[in-house]
Structures are given as structure tokens and as C-alpha cells.
């Protein structure tokens, strides 16, 4: 298991650290951020599967198709209704 990284430092804590300790802390934070960003990328863009962005894009396309079908149905019904009333 990875070692937890203390993120909340004040200036006095940093001043007491040696240059090597400061560098090691920065490296731990950088690798932790890299791991987190990779996990977020897998969630958003998928890892060989559909990610959140793909799912949102698909849902938007399906909603547009449904709205087109509903709109065409309403226009068709209005046209039939107008044809019956106009006789």
C-alpha cells in the first residue's frame, strides 16, 4: 500500500526540512497526482470500454433521435388532423 502524503504544510514545516526531504515530498506528490490523473482518465475516456464521455455522447445522440421521432410524430398527427378538418 502506498504511503499517505501529508499535503497540508505550513511555511515553518517546509523551512525545517532538508533539501532532500523537500525533493522527496515533491516527487511523492507528483507521482500521486499522476496516478490520480490516470484513474480519472480511465473513468472519463474508458480503458478499452466506454467511458463517461462516450456514454454522455451516446445519450445525447439517443435523446436527439427520440426528440426527432417525437417531433415528426407530432407534425404527422397535426398534418392528418389538418387534413381531416380542412375537408
C-alpha positions, 0 to 999 in steps of 0.5 A, a space after each residue: 500500500 502506498 504511503 499517505 502524503 501529508 499535503 497540508 504544510 505550513 511555511 515553518 514545516 517546509 523551512 525545517 526540512 532538508 533539501 532532500 526531504 523537500 525533493 522527496 515530498 515533491 516527487 511523492 506528490 507528483 507521482 500521486 497526482 499522476 496516478 490520480 490523473 490516470 484513474 480519472 482518465 480511465 473513468 472519463 475516456 474508458 480503458 478499452 470500454 466506454 467511458 463517461 464521455 462516450 456514454 454522455 455522447 451516446 445519450 445525447 445522440 439517443 435523446 436527439 433521435 427520440 426528440 426527432 421521432 417525437 417531433 415528426 410524430 407530432 407534425 404527422 398527427 397535426 398534418 392528418 388532423 389538418 387534413 381531416 378538418 380542412 375537408 
